[in-house]
């Protein structure tokens, strides 16, 4: 990672991730270890990496949308200092009756700032759209927002440079968008997922239509006192039947902001894996 960060300071070496490993067809049902990173001090660490990132807000108004799509975007440390570098992008979707502010309120930007400053993760963008009433959310994200972000910001415009995740109903949307649009994202994070019955029914067909190269990394976590735990175990069973490997993290806790914020560092580190 440190070689990449140093190279990104020059005009000839944009920031790019290492390719994600091909998903394994063998499922391990034991609890996955908490993702960690080991950082090695850099002899000359760019000063901008110690600075906080920036949150911007806006609305995407496009003829393909019934109404504008509000969003927040986190621009990481060094984004403006490295004008020729390109960065990975993480799309995070909020829960039911929440807004684009939810992940921001849970501290995802402060967590990213801290991990970037410590050298544990590379800088990347975080895009937080709002599921505004009246929008067709899946095409709004997959067909409008993602291309617009790639055009408007210096992202790595390929699946290897994109991940998507969500909490509660946002996790259900993340699963549907990623599996229904193969080759768009390289990782899916499902945090206390609320997956609707029609989507549970479609999951085997989505998975059957994916090639090994298009199958994203998958993370699933939920608290032991979360009312959505039974449906999450059903979701895991569908992955098992399809022979799909996934990172399973059963934790203690409820379906509540305190649960998600307490695991935010694990989430951010996991998403960044493969972007060294």
Backbone as CSV, one residue per row, in Angstrom:
resi,resn,N_x,N_y,N_z,CA_x,CA_y,CA_z,C_x,C_y,C_z
1,UNK,0.829,-1.202,0.000,0.000,0.000,0.000,0.861,1.248,0.000
2,UNK,1.981,1.229,0.762,2.786,2.409,0.890,3.462,2.771,-0.425
3,UNK,3.848,1.786,-1.202,4.409,2.072,-2.507,3.397,2.742,-3.397
4,UNK,2.123,2.291,-3.318,1.059,2.884,-4.131,0.803,4.315,-3.707
5,UNK,0.774,4.559,-2.395,0.498,5.901,-1.921,1.615,6.843,-2.335
6,UNK,2.855,6.390,-2.235,3.959,7.246,-2.635,3.896,7.525,-4.120
7,UNK,3.571,6.501,-4.923,3.492,6.672,-6.363,2.389,7.595,-6.772
8,UNK,1.315,7.642,-5.974,0.178,8.482,-6.348,0.522,9.948,-6.277
9,UNK,1.619,10.294,-5.596,1.987,11.699,-5.515,2.581,12.203,-6.820
10,UNK,3.000,11.321,-7.720,3.566,11.748,-8.992,2.490,11.800,-10.048
11,UNK,2.712,12.535,-11.081,1.704,12.677,-12.130,1.615,11.462,-13.016
12,UNK,2.561,10.539,-12.900,2.550,9.397,-13.801,2.091,8.113,-13.161
13,UNK,1.751,8.138,-11.851,1.368,6.890,-11.167,0.069,7.064,-10.428
14,UNK,-1.072,6.901,-11.090,-2.366,7.032,-10.420,-2.559,5.930,-9.407
15,UNK,-3.402,6.242,-8.426,-3.718,5.265,-7.390,-4.629,4.194,-7.953
16,UNK,-4.212,2.950,-7.913,-5.017,1.850,-8.430,-4.940,0.689,-7.462
17,UNK,-6.032,-0.106,-7.390,-6.038,-1.226,-6.459,-5.363,-2.442,-7.065
18,UNK,-4.994,-3.372,-6.171,-4.580,-4.681,-6.637,-5.824,-5.471,-6.985
19,UNK,-5.766,-6.331,-7.989,-6.959,-7.108,-8.354,-7.440,-7.945,-7.185
20,UNK,-8.759,-8.016,-6.992,-9.325,-8.864,-5.947,-9.143,-10.308,-6.320
21,UNK,-8.874,-11.192,-5.311,-8.733,-12.611,-5.634,-10.043,-13.184,-6.121
22,UNK,-9.959,-14.202,-6.998,-11.162,-14.858,-7.493,-11.884,-15.527,-6.349
23,UNK,-13.237,-15.431,-6.270,-13.969,-16.045,-5.175,-13.806,-17.554,-5.182
24,UNK,-13.733,-18.098,-3.978,-13.603,-19.543,-3.852,-14.965,-20.199,-3.958
25,UNK,-14.997,-21.369,-4.541,-16.256,-22.099,-4.651,-16.529,-22.911,-3.407
26,UNK,-15.565,-22.934,-2.468,-15.749,-23.719,-1.253,-16.157,-22.800,-0.119
27,UNK,-17.261,-23.088,0.514,-17.800,-22.260,1.576,-17.260,-22.704,2.916
28,UNK,-16.813,-21.764,3.721,-16.412,-22.049,5.092,-17.414,-21.399,6.019
29,UNK,-18.073,-22.201,6.838,-19.137,-21.692,7.670,-18.650,-21.211,9.033
30,UNK,-17.371,-21.407,9.331,-16.882,-20.912,10.598,-16.843,-19.401,10.565
31,UNK,-16.907,-18.816,11.751,-16.935,-17.364,11.817,-15.646,-16.784,11.278
32,UNK,-15.773,-15.809,10.381,-14.592,-15.208,9.782,-13.918,-14.291,10.782
33,UNK,-12.566,-14.230,10.769,-11.874,-13.331,11.691,-12.121,-11.884,11.327
34,UNK,-12.012,-11.001,12.313,-12.155,-9.584,12.068,-11.033,-9.118,11.153
35,UNK,-11.371,-8.420,10.061,-10.316,-7.980,9.151,-9.374,-7.004,9.836
36,UNK,-8.104,-7.184,9.657,-7.096,-6.290,10.231,-6.047,-6.003,9.179
37,UNK,-5.274,-4.960,9.421,-4.171,-4.632,8.542,-2.923,-4.405,9.377
38,UNK,-1.811,-4.719,8.828,-0.537,-4.433,9.468,0.138,-3.336,8.666
39,UNK,0.375,-2.207,9.294,0.961,-1.077,8.587,2.465,-1.019,8.842
40,UNK,3.218,-0.634,7.812,4.648,-0.470,7.911,4.965,1.014,7.752
41,UNK,5.689,1.604,8.681,5.959,3.046,8.573,6.646,3.387,7.255
42,UNK,6.176,4.437,6.622,6.794,4.888,5.369,7.894,5.878,5.682
43,UNK,8.999,5.829,4.957,10.086,6.761,5.230,9.695,8.208,4.954
44,UNK,8.901,8.430,3.915,8.440,9.790,3.601,6.951,9.729,3.305
45,UNK,6.150,9.844,4.332,4.704,9.739,4.182,4.134,11.086,3.769
46,UNK,3.336,11.140,2.695,2.769,12.423,2.265,1.970,13.086,3.379
47,UNK,2.210,14.385,3.585,1.566,15.106,4.678,0.051,15.129,4.536
48,UNK,-0.447,15.115,3.293,-1.900,15.228,3.106,-2.649,14.023,3.663
49,UNK,-1.969,12.873,3.825,-2.641,11.684,4.348,-3.039,11.832,5.807
50,UNK,-2.472,12.803,6.480,-2.819,13.044,7.880,-3.961,14.044,8.030
51,UNK,-4.447,14.564,6.913,-5.527,15.549,6.954,-6.886,14.862,6.830
52,UNK,-7.948,15.451,7.384,-9.285,14.855,7.242,-9.809,14.991,5.823
53,UNK,-10.709,14.089,5.456,-11.375,14.191,4.172,-12.466,15.248,4.207
54,UNK,-13.243,15.295,3.139,-14.284,16.320,2.988,-15.597,15.665,2.589
55,UNK,-16.687,16.086,3.223,-18.034,15.648,2.834,-18.682,16.742,1.982
56,UNK,-19.134,16.349,0.789,-19.900,17.267,-0.049,-21.313,16.717,-0.219
57,UNK,-22.271,17.601,-0.379,-23.654,17.195,-0.622,-24.127,17.801,-1.937
58,UNK,-25.085,17.131,-2.558,-25.618,17.650,-3.809,-26.818,16.847,-4.252
59,UNK,-27.339,17.181,-5.417,-28.446,16.460,-6.037,-28.094,16.185,-7.490
60,UNK,-28.292,14.964,-7.898,-28.064,14.588,-9.295,-29.383,14.691,-10.039
61,UNK,-29.452,15.635,-10.959,-30.661,15.841,-11.761,-30.366,15.349,-13.177
62,UNK,-31.031,14.275,-13.563,-30.766,13.641,-14.852,-32.096,13.341,-15.524
63,UNK,-32.182,13.461,-16.860,-33.443,13.166,-17.549,-33.957,11.753,-17.302
64,UNK,-33.069,10.816,-16.967,-33.494,9.436,-16.729,-34.155,9.256,-15.363
65,UNK,-34.090,10.277,-14.511,-34.647,10.173,-13.162,-35.975,10.914,-13.081
66,UNK,-36.924,10.328,-12.340,-38.224,10.968,-12.156,-38.083,12.251,-11.352
67,UNK,-37.128,12.253,-10.405,-36.835,13.436,-9.605,-35.363,13.390,-9.229
68,UNK,-34.765,14.514,-8.823,-33.329,14.515,-8.512,-32.972,13.533,-7.393
69,UNK,-31.762,12.994,-7.474,-31.247,12.038,-6.508,-30.260,12.749,-5.586
70,UNK,-30.628,12.981,-4.316,-29.681,13.606,-3.387,-28.577,12.624,-3.010
71,UNK,-27.420,13.162,-2.695,-26.298,12.296,-2.321,-25.340,13.066,-1.423
72,UNK,-24.538,12.313,-0.694,-23.352,12.819,-0.011,-22.169,12.064,-0.560
73,UNK,-21.035,12.734,-0.627,-19.822,12.057,-1.077,-18.661,12.487,-0.195
74,UNK,-17.932,11.496,0.254,-16.736,11.732,1.058,-15.540,11.683,0.123
75,UNK,-14.798,12.784,0.081,-13.557,12.849,-0.685,-12.413,12.685,0.309
76,UNK,-11.557,11.686,0.110,-10.573,11.353,1.134,-9.392,12.313,1.164
77,UNK,-8.572,12.139,2.177,-7.315,12.870,2.245,-6.527,12.659,0.954
78,UNK,-5.888,13.706,0.490,-5.033,13.710,-0.698,-5.810,13.755,-2.007
79,UNK,-7.152,13.778,-1.964,-7.895,13.818,-3.232,-7.531,15.057,-4.040
80,UNK,-7.503,16.227,-3.402,-7.171,17.453,-4.127,-5.670,17.612,-4.322
81,UNK,-4.869,17.011,-3.436,-3.411,17.150,-3.537,-2.820,16.290,-4.647
82,UNK,-3.531,15.230,-5.026,-3.056,14.322,-6.078,-3.973,14.466,-7.294
83,UNK,-3.803,15.511,-8.082,-4.767,15.818,-9.153,-4.810,14.812,-10.286
84,UNK,-3.815,13.937,-10.405,-3.844,12.944,-11.478,-4.163,11.546,-10.967
85,UNK,-4.320,11.389,-9.657,-4.594,10.062,-9.086,-6.066,9.695,-9.245
86,UNK,-6.326,8.395,-9.345,-7.690,7.889,-9.375,-7.904,7.013,-8.145
87,UNK,-9.125,7.049,-7.605,-9.426,6.441,-6.315,-10.565,5.429,-6.432
88,UNK,-10.536,4.376,-5.633,-11.699,3.488,-5.545,-12.899,4.232,-4.956
89,UNK,-14.090,3.661,-5.141,-15.315,4.271,-4.626,-16.162,3.222,-3.919
90,UNK,-16.624,3.570,-2.735,-17.516,2.722,-1.945,-18.889,3.378,-1.908
91,UNK,-19.917,2.630,-2.310,-21.298,3.117,-2.277,-21.985,2.516,-1.053
92,UNK,-22.519,3.369,-0.169,-23.165,2.920,1.064,-24.619,3.384,1.079
93,UNK,-25.535,2.433,1.262,-26.969,2.698,1.206,-27.571,2.649,2.604
94,UNK,-28.482,3.560,2.860,-29.069,3.716,4.200,-30.256,2.782,4.413
95,UNK,-30.725,2.744,5.654,-31.865,1.908,6.012,-33.198,2.578,5.745
96,UNK,-34.260,1.824,5.968,-35.622,2.310,5.740,-35.909,3.537,6.595
97,UNK,-36.538,4.543,5.991,-36.947,5.788,6.625,-35.765,6.651,7.063
98,UNK,-34.559,6.304,6.650,-33.400,7.151,6.900,-33.087,7.940,5.635
99,UNK,-31.992,8.671,5.645,-31.602,9.480,4.498,-30.115,9.255,4.198
100,UNK,-29.606,10.016,3.242,-28.193,9.934,2.907,-27.289,10.332,4.076
101,UNK,-27.865,10.903,5.134,-27.066,11.321,6.293,-26.745,10.158,7.232
102,UNK,-27.394,9.005,7.076,-27.276,7.960,8.089,-25.840,7.478,8.280
103,UNK,-25.172,7.102,7.200,-23.801,6.608,7.330,-22.871,7.711,7.833
104,UNK,-23.117,8.924,7.406,-22.351,10.074,7.895,-22.535,10.209,9.401
105,UNK,-23.786,10.126,9.868,-24.076,10.241,11.297,-23.457,9.102,12.109
106,UNK,-23.308,7.924,11.489,-22.722,6.781,12.190,-21.194,6.866,12.271
107,UNK,-20.612,7.841,11.572,-19.180,8.070,11.696,-18.308,7.417,10.664
108,UNK,-18.871,7.097,9.486,-18.046,6.416,8.480,-16.897,7.301,7.998
109,UNK,-17.127,8.610,7.895,-16.061,9.491,7.411,-14.957,9.659,8.441
110,UNK,-15.323,9.815,9.711,-14.305,9.917,10.754,-13.487,8.626,10.862
111,UNK,-14.176,7.483,10.691,-13.467,6.199,10.719,-12.483,6.102,9.564
112,UNK,-12.916,6.477,8.367,-12.020,6.459,7.209,-10.842,7.407,7.416
113,UNK,-11.111,8.610,7.927,-10.034,9.560,8.194,-8.971,8.942,9.105
114,UNK,-9.429,8.326,10.187,-8.507,7.768,11.174,-7.676,6.630,10.592
115,UNK,-8.307,5.747,9.823,-7.597,4.603,9.254,-6.648,5.023,8.144
116,UNK,-7.036,6.020,7.360,-6.140,6.536,6.317,-4.925,7.191,6.953
117,UNK,-5.148,8.011,7.982,-4.039,8.685,8.661,-3.082,7.689,9.299
118,UNK,-3.611,6.544,9.767,-2.783,5.517,10.394,-2.091,4.625,9.378
119,UNK,-2.402,4.793,8.104,-1.805,3.977,7.063,-2.395,2.585,6.963
120,UNK,-3.591,2.376,7.537,-4.199,1.047,7.525,-5.041,0.781,6.288
121,UNK,-5.508,1.834,5.637,-6.276,1.681,4.406,-5.832,2.753,3.419
122,UNK,-6.008,2.506,2.123,-5.718,3.551,1.136,-6.876,4.548,1.071
123,UNK,-6.648,5.742,0.585,-7.758,6.692,0.417,-8.753,6.195,-0.624
124,UNK,-10.050,6.354,-0.347,-11.080,6.058,-1.347,-12.296,6.933,-1.098
125,UNK,-13.117,7.091,-2.142,-14.330,7.885,-2.039,-15.445,7.058,-1.408
126,UNK,-16.380,7.727,-0.741,-17.570,7.078,-0.204,-18.785,7.846,-0.707
127,UNK,-19.636,7.165,-1.453,-20.831,7.776,-2.047,-22.055,7.292,-1.274
128,UNK,-22.869,8.230,-0.795,-24.032,7.898,0.052,-25.298,8.511,-0.547
129,UNK,-26.001,7.784,-1.413,-27.221,8.317,-2.029,-28.433,8.158,-1.110
130,UNK,-29.466,8.943,-1.406,-30.715,8.908,-0.631,-31.783,8.208,-1.474
131,UNK,-32.423,7.210,-0.886,-33.541,6.536,-1.565,-34.779,7.424,-1.462
132,UNK,-34.820,8.424,-2.265,-35.902,9.408,-2.217,-37.180,8.810,-2.795
133,UNK,-38.280,9.078,-2.170,-39.565,8.560,-2.648,-39.824,9.022,-4.081
134,UNK,-40.267,8.088,-4.896,-40.546,8.391,-6.289,-39.428,7.995,-7.235
135,UNK,-38.281,7.593,-6.690,-37.172,7.150,-7.525,-37.203,5.638,-7.707
136,UNK,-36.855,5.172,-8.869,-36.603,3.742,-9.061,-35.147,3.516,-8.697
137,UNK,-34.940,3.016,-7.480,-33.627,3.084,-6.848,-32.566,2.268,-7.584
138,UNK,-32.909,1.047,-8.005,-31.887,0.218,-8.649,-31.335,0.858,-9.923
139,UNK,-32.168,1.230,-10.900,-31.602,1.882,-12.088,-31.002,3.250,-11.769
140,UNK,-31.539,3.933,-10.767,-30.980,5.235,-10.407,-29.527,5.096,-9.969
141,UNK,-29.219,4.028,-9.217,-27.853,3.801,-8.763,-27.002,3.230,-9.891
142,UNK,-27.458,2.102,-10.459,-26.631,1.352,-11.407,-26.456,2.063,-12.743
143,UNK,-27.506,2.704,-13.236,-27.467,3.251,-14.589,-27.209,4.753,-14.648
144,UNK,-27.443,5.445,-13.536,-27.294,6.904,-13.552,-26.192,7.368,-12.595
145,UNK,-26.303,7.004,-11.320,-25.364,7.533,-10.333,-23.930,7.045,-10.565
146,UNK,-23.750,5.736,-10.740,-22.384,5.209,-10.899,-21.677,5.835,-12.105
147,UNK,-22.295,5.864,-13.299,-21.607,6.524,-14.422,-21.334,8.001,-14.172
148,UNK,-22.260,8.673,-13.495,-22.061,10.096,-13.236,-20.908,10.328,-12.262
149,UNK,-20.807,9.498,-11.229,-19.697,9.610,-10.285,-18.372,9.385,-11.007
150,UNK,-18.322,8.354,-11.871,-17.093,8.070,-12.610,-16.715,9.230,-13.542
151,UNK,-17.720,9.907,-14.060,-17.463,11.034,-14.961,-17.071,12.296,-14.190
152,UNK,-17.641,12.488,-13.014,-17.493,13.750,-12.293,-16.345,13.749,-11.285
153,UNK,-15.914,12.573,-10.863,-14.843,12.473,-9.880,-13.769,11.519,-10.414
154,UNK,-12.593,11.611,-9.846,-11.470,10.796,-10.323,-11.507,9.419,-9.661
155,UNK,-12.397,8.583,-10.151,-12.558,7.231,-9.642,-11.877,6.226,-10.560
156,UNK,-11.698,5.019,-10.038,-11.272,3.893,-10.864,-12.553,3.295,-11.445
157,UNK,-12.801,3.553,-12.709,-14.093,3.246,-13.320,-14.167,1.799,-13.801
158,UNK,-14.069,0.873,-12.854,-14.202,-0.547,-13.155,-14.691,-1.243,-11.891
159,UNK,-15.143,-2.481,-12.038,-15.665,-3.199,-10.871,-14.605,-3.351,-9.800
160,UNK,-13.324,-3.525,-10.189,-12.264,-3.690,-9.198,-12.125,-2.465,-8.308
161,UNK,-12.571,-1.322,-8.772,-12.476,-0.097,-7.993,-13.774,0.310,-7.331
162,UNK,-14.780,-0.584,-7.328,-16.076,-0.240,-6.725,-16.533,-1.321,-5.754
163,UNK,-17.120,-0.886,-4.646,-17.788,-1.775,-3.700,-19.101,-1.127,-3.307
164,UNK,-20.053,-1.948,-2.868,-21.356,-1.432,-2.436,-21.774,-2.156,-1.171
165,UNK,-22.437,-1.442,-0.292,-22.938,-2.051,0.937,-24.095,-1.252,1.480
166,UNK,-24.729,-1.813,2.483,-25.844,-1.112,3.090,-26.197,-1.734,4.420
167,UNK,-26.988,-1.009,5.164,-27.479,-1.547,6.431,-28.997,-1.640,6.385
168,UNK,-29.529,-2.699,6.990,-30.958,-2.951,7.030,-31.510,-3.018,5.596
169,UNK,-32.510,-2.207,5.272,-33.066,-2.264,3.911,-32.038,-1.839,2.867
170,UNK,-31.110,-0.984,3.257,-30.045,-0.607,2.334,-29.185,-1.795,1.937
171,UNK,-29.027,-2.763,2.859,-28.281,-3.979,2.529,-29.039,-4.801,1.495
172,UNK,-30.359,-4.872,1.650,-31.158,-5.572,0.660,-31.024,-4.947,-0.719
173,UNK,-31.011,-3.620,-0.752,-30.820,-2.929,-2.031,-29.429,-3.195,-2.597
174,UNK,-28.415,-3.166,-1.730,-27.046,-3.404,-2.199,-26.921,-4.775,-2.846
175,UNK,-27.546,-5.778,-2.229,-27.499,-7.136,-2.772,-28.193,-7.200,-4.133
176,UNK,-29.360,-6.600,-4.202,-30.128,-6.625,-5.454,-29.402,-5.878,-6.572
177,UNK,-28.840,-4.725,-6.263,-28.163,-3.923,-7.288,-26.910,-4.626,-7.782
178,UNK,-26.134,-5.191,-6.857,-24.873,-5.822,-7.258,-25.101,-7.114,-8.024
179,UNK,-25.996,-7.975,-7.517,-26.223,-9.244,-8.207,-27.007,-9.059,-9.499
180,UNK,-27.879,-8.048,-9.525,-28.677,-7.809,-10.724,-27.947,-7.055,-11.811
181,UNK,-26.751,-6.552,-11.490,-25.957,-5.808,-12.469,-24.529,-6.354,-12.443
182,UNK,-24.335,-7.562,-12.984,-23.022,-8.225,-12.891,-21.898,-7.365,-13.459
183,UNK,-20.753,-7.450,-12.794,-19.577,-6.726,-13.256,-19.515,-5.283,-12.829
184,UNK,-20.478,-4.825,-11.996,-20.488,-3.424,-11.580,-19.692,-3.213,-10.292
185,UNK,-19.786,-4.189,-9.368,-19.125,-4.064,-8.069,-18.312,-5.323,-7.765
186,UNK,-17.215,-5.135,-7.052,-16.357,-6.266,-6.692,-16.587,-6.747,-5.266
187,UNK,-17.404,-6.047,-4.484,-17.665,-6.451,-3.103,-19.034,-5.950,-2.677
188,UNK,-19.718,-6.757,-1.838,-21.039,-6.404,-1.308,-20.993,-6.578,0.201
189,UNK,-21.346,-5.528,0.945,-21.424,-5.609,2.398,-22.866,-5.583,2.857
190,UNK,-23.274,-6.622,3.605,-24.659,-6.747,4.078,-24.648,-6.662,5.609
191,UNK,-25.071,-5.515,6.137,-25.032,-5.252,7.561,-26.454,-5.254,8.109
192,UNK,-26.765,-6.247,8.956,-28.129,-6.431,9.472,-29.130,-6.402,8.321
193,UNK,-28.964,-7.270,7.329,-29.699,-7.112,6.069,-31.193,-7.373,6.178
194,UNK,-31.957,-6.508,5.523,-33.398,-6.695,5.348,-33.619,-6.961,3.861
195,UNK,-33.691,-8.235,3.500,-33.868,-8.643,2.101,-35.317,-9.074,1.919
196,UNK,-36.030,-8.446,1.000,-37.446,-8.749,0.798,-37.623,-10.119,0.146
197,UNK,-38.783,-10.713,0.383,-39.046,-12.068,-0.126,-38.845,-12.213,-1.634
198,UNK,-39.321,-11.276,-2.461,-39.075,-11.435,-3.908,-37.597,-11.524,-4.254
199,UNK,-36.766,-10.762,-3.543,-35.340,-10.812,-3.813,-34.728,-12.114,-3.327
200,UNK,-35.195,-12.632,-2.181,-34.718,-13.937,-1.718,-35.019,-15.011,-2.772
201,UNK,-36.187,-14.906,-3.375,-36.571,-15.869,-4.413,-35.650,-15.759,-5.632
202,UNK,-35.226,-14.534,-5.949,-34.420,-14.316,-7.153,-32.940,-14.598,-6.962
203,UNK,-32.477,-14.642,-5.717,-31.044,-14.793,-5.472,-30.456,-16.017,-6.174
204,UNK,-31.079,-17.202,-6.093,-30.481,-18.355,-6.787,-30.326,-18.132,-8.295
205,UNK,-31.280,-17.427,-8.913,-31.203,-17.177,-10.352,-30.112,-16.158,-10.663
206,UNK,-29.998,-15.126,-9.817,-28.924,-14.155,-10.012,-27.563,-14.829,-9.897
207,UNK,-27.405,-15.656,-8.871,-26.123,-16.317,-8.650,-25.800,-17.288,-9.781
208,UNK,-26.832,-17.986,-10.268,-26.625,-18.952,-11.348,-26.128,-18.274,-12.607
209,UNK,-26.531,-17.027,-12.812,-26.152,-16.317,-14.022,-24.804,-15.626,-13.945
210,UNK,-24.137,-15.705,-12.793,-22.857,-15.033,-12.628,-21.699,-15.966,-12.947
211,UNK,-20.722,-15.458,-13.657,-19.486,-16.211,-13.850,-18.622,-16.037,-12.603
212,UNK,-17.672,-16.935,-12.373,-16.784,-16.774,-11.204,-16.091,-15.416,-11.169
213,UNK,-15.768,-14.870,-12.325,-15.088,-13.580,-12.364,-16.000,-12.428,-11.955
214,UNK,-17.302,-12.602,-12.108,-18.251,-11.538,-11.776,-18.790,-11.633,-10.352
215,UNK,-18.488,-12.708,-9.636,-19.033,-12.892,-8.297,-18.272,-12.020,-7.302
216,UNK,-18.940,-11.058,-6.668,-18.240,-10.176,-5.725,-17.899,-10.898,-4.418
217,UNK,-16.957,-10.336,-3.677,-16.768,-10.743,-2.281,-18.028,-10.347,-1.516
218,UNK,-18.408,-11.150,-0.523,-19.640,-10.878,0.226,-19.347,-10.924,1.723
219,UNK,-19.860,-9.956,2.437,-19.783,-9.883,3.907,-21.203,-9.877,4.441
220,UNK,-21.463,-10.651,5.485,-22.767,-10.642,6.173,-22.515,-10.538,7.664
221,UNK,-23.167,-9.592,8.338,-23.095,-9.532,9.801,-24.452,-9.143,10.365
222,UNK,-24.704,-9.580,11.591,-25.967,-9.244,12.276,-25.812,-9.528,13.762
223,UNK,-26.567,-8.806,14.583,-26.545,-9.001,16.020,-27.408,-10.178,16.454
224,UNK,-27.070,-10.770,17.605,-27.805,-11.948,18.080,-29.202,-11.608,18.567
225,UNK,-29.485,-10.326,18.833,-30.821,-9.908,19.287,-31.539,-9.072,18.226
226,UNK,-31.099,-9.220,16.998,-31.717,-8.508,15.882,-32.911,-9.319,15.380
227,UNK,-34.098,-8.708,15.249,-35.262,-9.456,14.759,-35.107,-9.965,13.329
228,UNK,-34.155,-9.440,12.572,-33.921,-9.901,11.210,-32.946,-11.079,11.142
229,UNK,-32.515,-11.579,12.280,-31.567,-12.691,12.276,-32.118,-13.939,11.565
230,UNK,-33.392,-14.352,11.785,-33.893,-15.540,11.075,-33.837,-15.395,9.552
231,UNK,-34.220,-14.239,9.025,-34.183,-14.061,7.577,-32.745,-13.980,7.068
232,UNK,-31.834,-13.486,7.918,-30.427,-13.458,7.526,-29.869,-14.870,7.434
233,UNK,-30.260,-15.735,8.357,-29.824,-17.129,8.289,-30.402,-17.810,7.042
234,UNK,-31.622,-17.425,6.669,-32.195,-17.947,5.422,-31.378,-17.481,4.220
235,UNK,-30.952,-16.233,4.244,-30.099,-15.709,3.178,-28.787,-16.493,3.113
236,UNK,-28.188,-16.735,4.273,-26.954,-17.520,4.304,-27.172,-18.913,3.704
237,UNK,-28.346,-19.493,3.987,-28.653,-20.813,3.442,-28.694,-20.819,1.929
238,UNK,-29.169,-19.725,1.341,-29.182,-19.621,-0.127,-27.759,-19.555,-0.679
239,UNK,-26.900,-18.816,0.008,-25.499,-18.789,-0.405,-24.877,-20.188,-0.286
240,UNK,-25.208,-20.886,0.812,-24.673,-22.237,1.018,-25.094,-23.168,-0.120
241,UNK,-26.367,-23.130,-0.458,-26.885,-24.010,-1.507,-26.228,-23.733,-2.852
242,UNK,-25.888,-22.474,-3.082,-25.259,-22.101,-4.354,-23.747,-22.312,-4.332
243,UNK,-23.198,-22.715,-3.176,-21.761,-22.910,-3.064,-20.975,-21.618,-3.118
244,UNK,-21.587,-20.526,-2.642,-20.952,-19.212,-2.684,-20.259,-18.937,-1.353
245,UNK,-18.992,-18.582,-1.409,-18.247,-18.234,-0.210,-18.625,-16.823,0.258
246,UNK,-18.683,-16.630,1.557,-18.982,-15.309,2.108,-18.382,-15.216,3.495
247,UNK,-18.131,-13.992,3.934,-17.611,-13.736,5.270,-18.794,-13.558,6.222
248,UNK,-18.929,-14.446,7.182,-20.072,-14.453,8.089,-19.617,-13.973,9.462
249,UNK,-20.258,-12.924,9.962,-19.881,-12.313,11.235,-21.109,-12.193,12.143
250,UNK,-21.451,-13.248,12.895,-22.506,-13.138,13.895,-21.956,-12.423,15.133
251,UNK,-22.627,-11.367,15.532,-22.153,-10.556,16.653,-23.217,-10.451,17.740
252,UNK,-22.864,-9.823,18.820,-23.830,-9.470,19.850,-24.410,-8.100,19.535
253,UNK,-25.704,-7.934,19.773,-26.280,-6.616,19.577,-27.650,-6.618,18.938
254,UNK,-28.206,-5.423,18.820,-29.548,-5.205,18.303,-29.496,-4.609,16.895
255,UNK,-30.670,-4.352,16.347,-30.817,-3.654,15.074,-30.867,-2.162,15.403
256,UNK,-29.698,-1.571,15.632,-29.662,-0.217,16.177,-28.385,0.503,15.759
257,UNK,-28.418,1.844,15.760,-27.231,2.608,15.382,-25.997,2.255,16.208
258,UNK,-26.207,1.974,17.494,-25.062,1.646,18.351,-24.342,0.391,17.852
259,UNK,-25.100,-0.555,17.320,-24.492,-1.780,16.791,-23.633,-1.459,15.573
260,UNK,-24.198,-0.715,14.615,-23.467,-0.439,13.369,-22.240,0.434,13.625
261,UNK,-22.372,1.451,14.470,-21.223,2.324,14.721,-20.106,1.578,15.436
262,UNK,-20.462,0.602,16.279,-19.432,-0.141,17.015,-18.621,-1.054,16.097
263,UNK,-19.165,-1.370,14.920,-18.461,-2.244,13.969,-17.968,-1.485,12.740
264,UNK,-18.033,-0.161,12.791,-17.710,0.635,11.601,-16.275,0.412,11.129
265,UNK,-15.339,0.301,12.061,-13.951,0.105,11.653,-13.773,-1.212,10.906
266,UNK,-14.430,-2.285,11.373,-14.360,-3.566,10.670,-14.913,-3.423,9.255
267,UNK,-16.038,-2.730,9.129,-16.647,-2.565,7.815,-15.688,-1.861,6.854
268,UNK,-15.163,-0.722,7.288,-14.334,0.094,6.399,-13.078,-0.657,5.982
269,UNK,-12.460,-1.363,6.906,-11.265,-2.145,6.567,-11.607,-3.232,5.557
270,UNK,-12.731,-3.929,5.782,-13.095,-5.020,4.860,-13.319,-4.507,3.451
271,UNK,-14.039,-3.379,3.332,-14.284,-2.837,1.988,-12.980,-2.502,1.277
272,UNK,-11.979,-2.057,2.022,-10.732,-1.613,1.407,-9.823,-2.756,0.984
273,UNK,-10.101,-3.983,1.415,-9.267,-5.110,1.037,-9.268,-5.266,-0.485
274,UNK,-8.111,-5.424,-1.064,-7.997,-5.495,-2.511,-7.718,-4.158,-3.159
275,UNK,-7.744,-3.077,-2.385,-7.444,-1.762,-2.926,-6.052,-1.265,-2.549
276,UNK,-5.208,-2.146,-2.049,-3.827,-1.763,-1.735,-3.077,-1.413,-3.014
